[in-house]
Each structure stands twice: as C-alpha cells, then as structure tokens.
Amino acid sequence: MLQDSETVADITVVPESEMHAHDTDCDSDQSDDEATGDHNRLPSRILKETRKVSGTNENVTSQIVGPMLHKTKNQDRKFKKIKIAAKAPAQANKKYQIPRYVPKEHDPGFTSDDPVDIFLTFYPKSLRDVTLEMSNLYAEQKGKTLNLTEDELLTFYGILLISGYNTVPRRRLLWSDDCDVSNNAVKDAMRRNRFDEIMSSVHLVDNMKITADPFFKVRPLFKHLNDINNTIPIAEHVAVDEMMIEYFGRHGCKQFIRGKPIRFGYKIWSLASSSGFVHQMEPYVGSHTHLVETGLGQGPSVVLGLAEKAEVPPGVKFYHDNLFTTLSLVDEMTLRGYGSCGTMRQTQLHNVPFTAPQTFKKTPRGDAEYLVEAEKLIVRWNDNSVVTVVLNMEREFTETEAKRWNKQKRTMDKVRQPKCIQDYNTHMGGVDLHDQFVSRYRVNIRSKKWWWPCFSWALNSAMVNSWCYYSGEKDLLSFQRLVAQTLLLRHGTKPSRQGRRSSMAVAITDATRFDNLNHWPCNTGSRYKRCKNCGGRTSFACGKCDVPLHVECFKKYHTE
C-alpha cells in the first residue's frame, strides 16, 4: 500500500541515439521478449552517449500511458484493476471513429477478360516502350545494331516466363534438339542467338545520364508499375511489410535478414491487399529511398510514405508488424483518418505499465491484459510467445476463441484470443502472400548484371498482380503458362531453317547404331528417300534407327 507521503517513480534511462528503436533494419519477426536486447552487454557507443532521464516524481513529468490496466485470464474471466500512482490523462474518446471506407471507382480501362491483355496492362506499354528505346540506344553505344521490335520484346518476355516453370540447368538447352530438354515452343518463336543479343543489350535507362541514385538503372520499373497499380481501387484492409528480391552478388543496397525465406537480396517496402495484390512498392536504398521523411523514425515514415504515394483514401485500415509500429505512428494515422493495427516491440513501450514479458510468459496460455489511452487500445496476450498489439480502430476490448495444440493432452484446445489479434492475423499476410507467389515460378534465366534480379522480379510481380486481378484461373501456374504460350504464338517468328544437331544427339544416335541389337531392314513404301550410306534412292530403312538404307548398304552402315 502507498502512504500519502510516498510517490512512485518509474525511471527510464535511454541513450539519446537509441530513443527511437524503430530506426533500425533488423528483423521484424520477433516477439516482445526476443527484441528487448541484453542490458548487461551494451556496446561502448551506447555507454558513452548522453542520457535523458524521464520518470514520475515531483521534478519529472509523468509519461505513463493510460489511467487503468486490465488483466484477463483464460480460466476465470474476471477483470482485475490495478491503480497507477500517477496523474491519469484524459479518458478514452469512445465517440471517435475511423472515417467510413469509400472505395475508389473502378477504372473503366480494365475491360478485357483476356489473360494476356490483363498481363500487358499491368506490365504497361509505357514501360515496354522505354525498354525498346533504351535497349536500342545501349546497343548503339556499344557499336552494335540491335533493331529490337515490340514483337521480339514480347517474345523475349514469354521465354523468360517459361523458364519460371520449365527450368533447365543452362538457358541454351531450351533450343537443343535433345528430346529430354528441348522446348519446341521456344525454338519455334525465336532463334537462340537472337535471344542472346537481346539479353546482352536490354536496358531501361540511358547510361550517359547516370545519377547518384544506387537504383538508377531500375527506377523506371518501379515508377511505371506503381503508376498502373495505383489505378486499381484499394481494398479496405491493407498490409505494409518488406519483400526481398534474391541477390547474392555485391551491391551496396544488398540486405541480410535472418530467418527470412530469402535472406540475401534487395529489400522492397510494399503496400498490399489481403489477396496479395501490391498497390505500391519502393526499394530501400538508404538516403535515396523515395519516401517522405516524417521525423517519426524509419518504420512510421515507410507506412506514411507508402500511403501518400498510393493516395490511400481515408477509412482504409493498415496492418503492420513491429518493425513499423510505434505509438506516435498510431497517433499520426488517427489524425489522417486511417485505421492502424500493429504488433509492438517491448522497447517501444516505455512507461506503459504492462507486466514484463518474461513474467507474463509464465501465465496460462490465453491470458491477456489491455490498456485504453485516448484513441488507442493496447493489448498484450500470451500465446506461444508474448504478443503486444496497439490499434486505433476499437475502443473496447473483445475476445474470440482460437484453437491451439496441447502437447500434453495431444488434442486441440480452445483458447481465448483478443479480436484485434484475430483481425491482424487475417489481414496482415498480403505482402508475404505476394512474395510467396512470386517465388513459386520465378524467372530462372540469370545474368551477371546486378539489376537483372529486379528486372526479372518485376515480370513475376506483374504476373502475380494480373492473376490476383483476373478471376478466370484459380491456379497461378495455369495462368502463367497461358500468358507465356500466347505471347510466343502471337509475337514469335518461326526460324526458316533448322539449326544443326547437338553433339549429344549425335552421340546418342551412334550408340544405338553400333549396338548390334534388333536392326532389321524394312520396306517403307517410299521411293524418294536417300540412302544414308551411299546417297542413292531407296525404299528400305532400318526399323530401329529409322535411317534409309539399301539392303546391300545395311551391314556396312552398322559396322563401319
């Protein structure tokens, strides 16, 4: 019990350079207790920093958030109220509501039901025109003549898409005559040497106008794709997260994220709907990232920047993980009329009177505690790990049921779950879903150029967005095959003559020719075949080798 003369002081010592723990690129998939750090092993740069002290006594302003802390247990559903020895702020504004969501009108330009037309819409003509112009210009700068046409470029795209689901160790095998690796659709659409010429000269920018931007060579990709994606009405629920473009070479913008399916590569900040459709994407390139700086830290700046560039209407509800979420972000989203829901790290809960994660983790599964402050609801829940969520879309704490596996009983148990966490799990996975779809049938033709992974990824991303928009094919593989084959048939040009046989095909034929097994002459009924041995006309052939041969040349051919 507190005496009248006693006060409670909650002192927090935070290095000035570490006050904004969200200014970091570390992995976002961590629970509260995993992201707190080790206070006993601080680096020297932190120990030498100037400190700021905040607390609750007569000389220090109170920073405790919320007047009342509520705890709920999974077994008895009684609320326990714990009083906080500090001046309570204003009560929550229960009348506040996020503006009603009003979707943008559908663009009448999207009227075709043809999968190829939809794909070419989401990989727009403006981007294809830039690729044509810059590729021909780059070839001229190298002293070559490319004369790339739009039909050839579309055929080039079709071959790249085919390599995503019909993979071979080397791309040249697609043009091989060997039956185990050959692809007739590719061979009948473009010559191998012509594909190599296009591959070596394809470009998106003029190298004579290079800038300091590390992603200068691929900026047109993201600009044109974002322009066309923004014409699609934004759903009521969207997620903000990062995607990774796999890359193992050397580049200053290459990232490493531990625990991700793709650990090495380029990071792409993305805004996507729950279905996996990406409305806005922006590559992370440090100070050259094209997102507005809000002063709230990197995470909030990413969320607010993507919302501004995508022109998200008021009433849309955002979901984001603990890499982005801070209390200041939720306040700013409230001012802008957006809903906001995200998990939080323990380092962002300064002076919030929650039970410590290590202690709360020992409580029964399903226990929860929550706090209401102004327009925010902060909830902590004990599941496999301790989860903390903050949101501005609800003012009252409500719960639902979830099923969890009980190791001791080896059965599924019903556990109480906060409704805000259920909503978060439902709508948060849009970016990861898009990333998963892209990785399924990713372009398998590679290059040594650092920007090639971005170029090929853009094709797959446009393919996934087209498939999400198109409702005719439930299977992404069927949709991509249909688009790729149609591009080759419509825009490909069949070679006038066949190329020479591969050395592998010759070796296989010779092995069969001299095996001395089941070689018999047979009458084909044709008078216009040339004997393989002497060149004269004959109606006979070897039944096994399928080679025209005179009867008198039969033995000589199979022995010499």
PLY file of the C-alpha trace (Angstrom):
ply
format ascii 1.0
element vertex 560
property float x
property float y
property float z
element edge 559
property int vertex1
property int vertex2
end_header
0.00 0.00 0.00
1.22 3.52 -0.75
1.38 6.05 2.02
0.25 9.63 1.49
3.82 10.88 1.55
5.08 8.30 -0.90
5.23 8.58 -4.67
6.02 6.06 -7.34
8.92 6.87 -9.65
9.24 4.97 -12.91
12.70 5.93 -14.16
13.79 5.01 -17.68
17.36 5.65 -18.83
17.54 5.81 -22.61
20.63 6.82 -24.65
19.75 9.72 -26.92
20.84 7.83 -30.03
18.74 4.79 -29.03
15.50 6.55 -28.10
13.92 5.67 -31.43
14.40 1.93 -31.50
12.40 1.74 -34.72
15.28 3.38 -36.64
16.73 0.00 -37.46
16.80 -2.53 -40.27
16.82 -5.59 -38.01
14.40 -8.45 -38.49
10.79 -7.65 -37.72
9.64 -11.20 -36.98
10.47 -11.22 -33.29
8.32 -11.47 -30.21
8.41 -8.92 -27.40
10.83 -10.85 -25.24
13.19 -11.56 -28.19
13.64 -7.91 -29.21
14.48 -6.36 -25.83
18.26 -6.84 -26.04
20.81 -7.62 -23.33
21.22 -4.76 -20.86
24.41 -6.30 -19.43
26.31 -6.24 -22.73
25.87 -2.75 -24.12
28.43 -1.51 -26.70
30.74 1.35 -25.87
28.98 3.74 -28.26
25.85 3.48 -26.09
27.68 3.68 -22.75
29.40 6.90 -23.85
26.18 8.56 -25.07
24.47 11.44 -23.26
21.47 10.18 -21.28
17.99 11.56 -20.91
16.10 10.70 -17.73
12.32 10.54 -17.60
10.22 9.38 -14.69
7.35 10.11 -12.33
8.25 12.29 -9.32
7.71 15.88 -8.42
10.54 17.07 -10.69
9.92 14.80 -13.66
6.86 14.83 -15.91
4.74 11.66 -15.83
4.83 9.63 -19.06
2.62 6.72 -18.02
0.15 5.99 -20.76
-3.38 5.24 -19.67
-5.35 5.50 -16.46
-6.16 1.87 -15.87
-4.64 -1.54 -16.63
-6.95 -4.50 -17.07
-5.94 -8.15 -16.83
-7.96 -11.08 -18.07
-7.31 -14.76 -17.56
-8.28 -17.66 -19.73
-9.81 -19.63 -16.83
-11.79 -17.01 -14.86
-12.93 -14.10 -16.96
-12.93 -11.54 -14.14
-11.23 -8.21 -14.67
-8.63 -7.03 -12.18
-7.99 -3.32 -11.88
-4.56 -2.08 -10.83
-4.25 1.54 -9.83
-1.32 3.55 -11.10
0.26 6.07 -8.74
0.43 8.88 -11.28
-1.74 11.62 -12.67
-4.11 9.99 -15.13
-4.53 11.53 -18.59
-7.87 12.14 -20.21
-10.21 9.20 -20.61
-10.52 7.47 -23.96
-12.68 9.17 -26.54
-15.28 6.46 -27.11
-17.11 8.60 -29.67
-14.13 8.72 -32.02
-14.43 6.52 -35.11
-12.30 5.97 -38.18
-13.96 7.57 -41.25
-16.13 5.24 -43.28
-14.30 3.46 -46.08
-15.45 4.58 -49.54
-13.72 2.64 -52.37
-12.45 4.49 -55.43
-14.40 4.00 -58.62
-13.18 1.21 -60.87
-11.05 2.24 -63.84
-13.14 1.62 -67.00
-9.92 0.89 -68.92
-9.80 -2.60 -67.41
-12.48 -4.25 -69.50
-10.72 -7.16 -71.23
-11.06 -10.74 -69.96
-8.08 -11.99 -71.96
-5.25 -13.04 -69.59
-2.57 -11.75 -71.98
-4.24 -8.35 -72.29
-4.51 -8.13 -68.49
-0.83 -9.01 -68.08
0.21 -6.43 -70.70
-1.91 -3.90 -68.82
-0.11 -4.50 -65.53
3.23 -4.55 -67.36
2.30 -1.35 -69.17
3.10 -0.25 -72.69
4.88 2.84 -71.38
7.42 0.58 -69.67
7.80 -1.59 -72.77
8.39 1.50 -74.93
11.11 2.70 -72.56
12.73 -0.73 -72.72
12.68 -0.71 -76.52
14.17 2.76 -76.80
16.88 2.31 -74.17
17.87 -1.18 -75.37
18.42 0.01 -78.94
20.29 3.05 -77.63
22.54 0.91 -75.42
23.37 -1.36 -78.39
24.33 1.70 -80.45
26.54 2.95 -77.64
28.36 -0.40 -77.74
28.80 -0.14 -81.52
26.17 -2.74 -82.36
22.88 -2.70 -84.24
20.04 -4.36 -82.33
16.85 -3.07 -84.06
14.69 -4.58 -81.32
10.97 -4.59 -82.14
7.96 -4.84 -79.85
7.11 -8.34 -81.11
10.62 -9.52 -80.31
10.48 -7.93 -76.85
7.17 -9.64 -76.05
8.60 -12.93 -77.27
11.61 -12.30 -75.03
9.25 -11.82 -72.07
7.41 -15.03 -72.93
10.64 -17.08 -72.91
11.59 -15.60 -69.53
8.19 -16.56 -68.11
8.51 -20.11 -69.49
11.84 -20.50 -67.69
9.99 -19.99 -64.40
8.10 -23.29 -64.59
10.14 -25.21 -67.21
13.63 -24.98 -65.79
16.86 -26.26 -67.34
20.43 -26.01 -65.96
21.51 -23.67 -68.80
19.25 -21.49 -70.89
20.83 -22.64 -74.18
19.34 -26.12 -73.59
15.88 -24.70 -74.37
16.94 -24.58 -78.03
18.55 -28.04 -78.00
17.31 -30.83 -80.28
17.69 -33.35 -77.47
14.27 -34.67 -76.60
14.83 -34.58 -72.81
15.49 -30.81 -72.57
14.25 -29.24 -75.82
11.30 -26.85 -75.88
9.54 -26.61 -79.23
7.55 -23.53 -78.20
10.77 -21.62 -77.57
12.58 -22.93 -80.67
9.65 -22.03 -82.93
9.42 -18.46 -81.56
12.97 -17.07 -81.60
16.49 -18.06 -82.55
18.88 -18.72 -79.69
21.46 -16.22 -80.96
18.81 -13.52 -81.27
17.74 -14.14 -77.66
21.36 -13.80 -76.55
21.65 -10.48 -78.43
18.57 -9.10 -76.70
19.71 -10.44 -73.35
23.05 -8.65 -73.62
21.53 -5.30 -74.65
18.25 -4.99 -72.74
18.24 -1.74 -70.75
15.85 0.68 -69.04
17.86 3.92 -68.82
20.49 5.90 -70.69
23.90 5.17 -69.17
25.09 8.62 -70.25
22.67 10.24 -67.75
23.63 8.30 -64.64
22.84 9.82 -61.22
23.93 9.20 -57.62
20.87 7.01 -57.00
22.12 3.42 -56.42
18.95 2.11 -58.10
19.22 4.46 -61.08
19.12 1.60 -63.61
15.78 0.18 -62.42
13.85 3.29 -61.38
11.58 3.13 -64.48
10.46 -0.36 -63.43
9.04 0.77 -60.11
7.69 4.05 -61.45
5.62 2.53 -64.27
4.46 -0.47 -62.24
3.33 1.78 -59.38
1.51 4.08 -61.78
-0.59 1.25 -63.19
-1.12 -0.49 -59.83
-2.45 2.73 -58.29
-5.33 2.76 -60.79
-6.85 -0.27 -59.05
-9.19 0.61 -56.13
-7.52 0.00 -52.78
-9.21 -2.53 -50.52
-10.45 -1.65 -47.05
-7.72 -3.71 -45.37
-4.08 -3.37 -46.47
-0.75 -4.57 -45.07
2.67 -2.89 -45.02
5.72 -5.12 -44.97
9.00 -5.77 -46.75
9.66 -8.10 -49.69
13.04 -9.46 -50.74
14.49 -9.80 -54.25
17.05 -12.59 -54.10
20.60 -11.47 -54.92
23.94 -12.93 -53.83
26.35 -10.61 -55.63
28.00 -7.42 -54.45
25.98 -4.24 -54.12
25.75 -1.51 -51.52
21.99 -1.94 -51.14
22.03 -5.69 -50.59
20.37 -6.60 -47.29
20.59 -9.57 -44.94
17.55 -10.53 -42.85
17.97 -13.51 -40.59
15.12 -16.03 -40.54
13.52 -14.94 -43.82
12.89 -17.34 -46.75
15.14 -15.05 -48.82
17.92 -13.86 -46.55
20.14 -12.02 -49.05
18.89 -9.52 -51.58
17.25 -6.15 -52.16
14.56 -5.00 -49.75
11.30 -3.64 -51.17
8.84 -1.76 -48.96
5.36 -2.79 -50.10
1.70 -1.96 -49.58
-0.60 -4.86 -50.48
-4.17 -6.00 -50.01
-5.09 -9.21 -48.18
-5.37 -11.06 -51.50
-1.72 -10.40 -52.36
-2.22 -7.54 -54.85
0.57 -4.97 -54.41
-0.56 -1.36 -54.80
2.73 0.39 -54.04
6.36 -0.74 -53.85
9.51 1.19 -53.09
13.07 -0.22 -52.96
15.07 0.52 -49.83
18.28 2.32 -50.85
19.17 4.23 -47.69
19.03 8.01 -48.06
17.94 7.65 -51.70
14.71 5.88 -50.78
11.87 7.80 -52.45
9.64 8.09 -49.37
8.82 11.20 -47.36
10.72 11.68 -44.10
8.20 12.34 -41.31
10.60 12.67 -38.37
8.87 9.80 -36.57
11.50 7.21 -37.47
12.07 4.84 -40.35
9.14 2.49 -39.69
6.43 5.16 -39.44
7.95 7.03 -42.40
7.61 3.91 -44.55
3.94 3.42 -43.64
3.00 7.07 -44.11
5.13 7.41 -47.24
3.53 4.43 -48.97
0.09 5.73 -48.01
0.85 9.11 -49.56
2.33 7.73 -52.78
-0.57 5.28 -53.24
-3.10 8.05 -52.46
-4.89 5.83 -49.97
-8.35 7.24 -49.18
-9.45 7.85 -45.56
-11.08 4.91 -43.84
-8.59 2.29 -45.01
-7.22 0.09 -42.23
-3.46 -0.57 -42.16
-1.77 -3.60 -40.62
1.97 -3.65 -39.92
4.42 -5.62 -37.81
6.72 -4.47 -35.02
9.35 -3.09 -37.40
6.99 -0.21 -38.22
4.68 0.21 -35.21
5.11 2.98 -32.65
2.61 4.90 -30.54
3.44 8.07 -32.48
2.60 6.30 -35.76
-0.84 5.30 -34.46
-1.49 8.89 -33.37
-0.47 10.22 -36.79
-2.62 7.64 -38.60
-5.56 8.71 -36.45
-5.06 12.34 -37.46
-5.03 11.31 -41.14
-8.21 9.25 -40.85
-6.57 5.83 -41.27
-7.05 2.75 -39.17
-3.86 1.31 -37.74
-3.13 -2.05 -36.11
0.29 -3.50 -35.47
2.44 -5.53 -33.15
4.90 -3.66 -30.95
8.31 -4.33 -29.53
8.95 -4.09 -25.82
11.45 -1.29 -26.48
8.59 0.90 -27.77
6.51 0.51 -24.58
8.41 2.94 -22.36
6.42 3.55 -19.14
3.40 1.52 -20.26
2.54 -0.42 -17.07
2.35 -3.88 -18.57
3.71 -6.98 -16.92
7.25 -7.77 -18.04
7.29 -10.23 -20.97
9.42 -12.75 -19.09
6.93 -12.76 -16.21
3.81 -12.64 -18.38
5.04 -15.59 -20.41
4.68 -17.81 -17.32
0.94 -17.13 -17.09
-1.58 -19.62 -18.58
-2.00 -19.56 -22.32
-4.75 -17.17 -23.37
-4.24 -14.64 -20.57
-4.43 -11.03 -21.69
-4.08 -7.51 -20.35
-5.05 -4.30 -22.02
-4.97 -0.56 -21.62
-7.02 2.24 -23.21
-5.45 5.64 -23.78
-7.01 8.45 -25.84
-7.81 6.84 -29.25
-5.56 3.80 -28.73
-6.16 0.31 -27.39
-3.02 -1.58 -26.32
-3.37 -5.33 -25.78
-0.86 -7.91 -24.53
-1.66 -11.60 -25.00
0.14 -14.79 -24.03
0.24 -17.39 -26.79
3.32 -19.35 -27.91
5.12 -16.11 -27.06
4.06 -12.77 -25.65
2.37 -10.56 -28.26
1.62 -6.86 -27.87
-0.75 -5.10 -30.28
-1.78 -1.46 -30.50
-4.68 -0.18 -32.62
-6.96 2.82 -33.05
-9.94 1.02 -34.62
-11.52 -0.29 -31.41
-12.22 1.30 -28.04
-13.43 -1.78 -26.18
-11.57 -5.00 -25.50
-13.36 -8.01 -27.02
-12.34 -11.64 -27.31
-12.98 -14.61 -29.54
-11.90 -18.25 -29.47
-8.89 -19.79 -31.19
-7.70 -23.39 -31.40
-4.23 -24.32 -30.19
-2.44 -27.66 -29.97
-1.97 -29.04 -26.46
1.23 -31.09 -26.30
0.36 -32.79 -23.02
-3.18 -33.84 -23.94
-2.32 -34.18 -27.66
-5.58 -32.50 -28.60
-6.75 -29.12 -29.88
-7.78 -26.78 -27.04
-9.95 -23.69 -27.27
-8.11 -20.59 -26.11
-9.45 -17.09 -25.65
-7.95 -14.69 -28.18
-8.33 -10.88 -28.45
-10.35 -9.94 -31.51
-7.75 -7.39 -32.62
-5.14 -10.16 -32.90
-7.54 -12.29 -34.92
-8.10 -9.36 -37.31
-4.34 -8.79 -37.51
-3.70 -12.43 -38.47
-6.46 -12.26 -41.10
-5.30 -9.14 -42.94
-1.55 -8.91 -42.32
-0.25 -11.51 -44.77
-0.87 -9.76 -48.10
2.76 -8.79 -48.78
4.09 -12.19 -47.74
1.46 -13.83 -49.94
2.63 -11.82 -52.97
6.23 -12.71 -52.16
5.30 -16.39 -51.95
3.51 -16.35 -55.31
6.47 -14.62 -56.99
8.92 -17.21 -55.68
6.88 -20.16 -56.97
7.57 -19.68 -60.69
10.35 -17.10 -60.60
12.27 -16.42 -63.84
15.14 -18.91 -63.87
17.32 -17.29 -66.55
20.10 -15.43 -64.78
22.62 -12.73 -65.63
25.72 -11.25 -64.02
24.25 -7.75 -64.05
23.31 -6.54 -60.56
19.96 -5.13 -61.70
18.83 -8.26 -63.57
17.11 -9.78 -60.47
14.98 -6.60 -60.24
14.12 -6.80 -63.94
13.05 -10.44 -63.81
11.27 -9.93 -60.47
9.19 -7.13 -61.99
7.89 -9.56 -64.64
6.84 -12.05 -61.96
5.31 -9.34 -59.79
3.22 -8.06 -62.71
2.19 -11.66 -63.42
1.01 -12.17 -59.81
-0.91 -8.88 -59.79
-2.54 -9.84 -63.10
-3.54 -13.21 -61.67
-4.93 -11.61 -58.49
-6.99 -9.24 -60.62
-8.12 -11.93 -63.06
-10.76 -14.33 -61.71
-10.82 -16.87 -64.54
-7.87 -19.08 -63.48
-7.63 -20.33 -59.90
-4.13 -21.70 -60.46
-1.20 -19.31 -60.93
0.73 -21.91 -62.95
-2.08 -22.31 -65.48
-2.39 -18.54 -65.78
1.35 -18.03 -66.35
1.53 -20.87 -68.87
-1.39 -19.43 -70.79
0.20 -15.97 -70.93
3.67 -17.24 -71.88
2.49 -19.57 -74.65
0.16 -16.96 -76.10
2.98 -14.39 -76.22
5.16 -16.81 -78.18
2.38 -17.78 -80.60
1.21 -14.22 -81.25
4.54 -12.43 -81.47
7.15 -15.13 -82.18
8.65 -15.83 -85.61
9.47 -19.39 -86.56
13.03 -19.83 -87.96
13.18 -20.54 -91.70
15.56 -23.47 -91.27
16.51 -25.88 -88.55
19.77 -25.49 -86.65
22.47 -28.11 -86.52
22.17 -31.12 -84.29
23.83 -31.08 -80.92
26.84 -33.23 -80.12
24.73 -35.04 -77.53
22.19 -36.10 -80.16
24.98 -37.41 -82.44
26.49 -39.40 -79.59
23.13 -40.99 -78.72
22.49 -41.93 -82.37
25.93 -43.56 -82.73
25.45 -45.57 -79.54
22.23 -47.04 -80.95
23.73 -47.55 -84.40
26.54 -49.88 -83.29
24.80 -51.86 -80.51
24.12 -54.87 -82.88
20.66 -55.44 -81.41
17.42 -55.79 -83.37
18.46 -53.93 -86.52
16.28 -55.18 -89.41
15.65 -53.80 -92.90
12.02 -52.95 -93.66
10.21 -51.60 -96.73
8.88 -48.09 -96.11
6.89 -47.90 -99.36
8.62 -44.65 -100.36
10.83 -44.17 -103.47
12.17 -40.78 -102.55
14.42 -41.40 -99.54
18.16 -41.18 -99.80
20.37 -43.99 -98.51
22.38 -42.83 -95.51
25.41 -44.79 -96.70
25.64 -44.23 -100.49
23.15 -41.43 -101.13
21.06 -43.32 -103.68
17.30 -43.65 -103.66
15.80 -46.48 -101.69
12.52 -47.67 -100.24
14.18 -49.62 -97.42
15.25 -48.40 -93.99
16.48 -49.70 -90.65
13.45 -50.28 -88.43
15.31 -49.38 -85.23
17.48 -46.47 -86.39
14.78 -45.11 -88.74
17.52 -44.42 -91.33
17.01 -45.02 -95.11
19.43 -47.73 -96.28
19.87 -50.06 -99.25
19.83 -53.72 -98.30
23.38 -54.06 -99.60
24.45 -50.99 -97.52
22.78 -52.27 -94.38
25.75 -54.22 -92.92
28.31 -51.59 -93.83
26.38 -48.79 -92.13
26.01 -50.68 -88.83
29.61 -51.90 -88.63
31.81 -49.12 -90.03
0 1
1 2
2 3
3 4
4 5
5 6
6 7
7 8
8 9
9 10
10 11
11 12
12 13
13 14
14 15
15 16
16 17
17 18
18 19
19 20
20 21
21 22
22 23
23 24
24 25
25 26
26 27
27 28
28 29
29 30
30 31
31 32
32 33
33 34
34 35
35 36
36 37
37 38
38 39
39 40
40 41
41 42
42 43
43 44
44 45
45 46
46 47
47 48
48 49
49 50
50 51
51 52
52 53
53 54
54 55
55 56
56 57
57 58
58 59
59 60
60 61
61 62
62 63
63 64
64 65
65 66
66 67
67 68
68 69
69 70
70 71
71 72
72 73
73 74
74 75
75 76
76 77
77 78
78 79
79 80
80 81
81 82
82 83
83 84
84 85
85 86
86 87
87 88
88 89
89 90
90 91
91 92
92 93
93 94
94 95
95 96
96 97
97 98
98 99
99 100
100 101
101 102
102 103
103 104
104 105
105 106
106 107
107 108
108 109
109 110
110 111
111 112
112 113
113 114
114 115
115 116
116 117
117 118
118 119
119 120
120 121
121 122
122 123
123 124
124 125
125 126
126 127
127 128
128 129
129 130
130 131
131 132
132 133
133 134
134 135
135 136
136 137
137 138
138 139
139 140
140 141
141 142
142 143
143 144
144 145
145 146
146 147
147 148
148 149
149 150
150 151
151 152
152 153
153 154
154 155
155 156
156 157
157 158
158 159
159 160
160 161
161 162
162 163
163 164
164 165
165 166
166 167
167 168
168 169
169 170
170 171
171 172
172 173
173 174
174 175
175 176
176 177
177 178
178 179
179 180
180 181
181 182
182 183
183 184
184 185
185 186
186 187
187 188
188 189
189 190
190 191
191 192
192 193
193 194
194 195
195 196
196 197
197 198
198 199
199 200
200 201
201 202
202 203
203 204
204 205
205 206
206 207
207 208
208 209
209 210
210 211
211 212
212 213
213 214
214 215
215 216
216 217
217 218
218 219
219 220
220 221
221 222
222 223
223 224
224 225
225 226
226 227
227 228
228 229
229 230
230 231
231 232
232 233
233 234
234 235
235 236
236 237
237 238
238 239
239 240
240 241
241 242
242 243
243 244
244 245
245 246
246 247
247 248
248 249
249 250
250 251
251 252
252 253
253 254
254 255
255 256
256 257
257 258
258 259
259 260
260 261
261 262
262 263
263 264
264 265
265 266
266 267
267 268
268 269
269 270
270 271
271 272
272 273
273 274
274 275
275 276
276 277
277 278
278 279
279 280
280 281
281 282
282 283
283 284
284 285
285 286
286 287
287 288
288 289
289 290
290 291
291 292
292 293
293 294
294 295
295 296
296 297
297 298
298 299
299 300
300 301
301 302
302 303
303 304
304 305
305 306
306 307
307 308
308 309
309 310
310 311
311 312
312 313
313 314
314 315
315 316
316 317
317 318
318 319
319 320
320 321
321 322
322 323
323 324
324 325
325 326
326 327
327 328
328 329
329 330
330 331
331 332
332 333
333 334
334 335
335 336
336 337
337 338
338 339
339 340
340 341
341 342
342 343
343 344
344 345
345 346
346 347
347 348
348 349
349 350
350 351
351 352
352 353
353 354
354 355
355 356
356 357
357 358
358 359
359 360
360 361
361 362
362 363
363 364
364 365
365 366
366 367
367 368
368 369
369 370
370 371
371 372
372 373
373 374
374 375
375 376
376 377
377 378
378 379
379 380
380 381
381 382
382 383
383 384
384 385
385 386
386 387
387 388
388 389
389 390
390 391
391 392
392 393
393 394
394 395
395 396
396 397
397 398
398 399
399 400
400 401
401 402
402 403
403 404
404 405
405 406
406 407
407 408
408 409
409 410
410 411
411 412
412 413
413 414
414 415
415 416
416 417
417 418
418 419
419 420
420 421
421 422
422 423
423 424
424 425
425 426
426 427
427 428
428 429
429 430
430 431
431 432
432 433
433 434
434 435
435 436
436 437
437 438
438 439
439 440
440 441
441 442
442 443
443 444
444 445
445 446
446 447
447 448
448 449
449 450
450 451
451 452
452 453
453 454
454 455
455 456
456 457
457 458
458 459
459 460
460 461
461 462
462 463
463 464
464 465
465 466
466 467
467 468
468 469
469 470
470 471
471 472
472 473
473 474
474 475
475 476
476 477
477 478
478 479
479 480
480 481
481 482
482 483
483 484
484 485
485 486
486 487
487 488
488 489
489 490
490 491
491 492
492 493
493 494
494 495
495 496
496 497
497 498
498 499
499 500
500 501
501 502
502 503
503 504
504 505
505 506
506 507
507 508
508 509
509 510
510 511
511 512
512 513
513 514
514 515
515 516
516 517
517 518
518 519
519 520
520 521
521 522
522 523
523 524
524 525
525 526
526 527
527 528
528 529
529 530
530 531
531 532
532 533
533 534
534 535
535 536
536 537
537 538
538 539
539 540
540 541
541 542
542 543
543 544
544 545
545 546
546 547
547 548
548 549
549 550
550 551
551 552
552 553
553 554
554 555
555 556
556 557
557 558
558 559
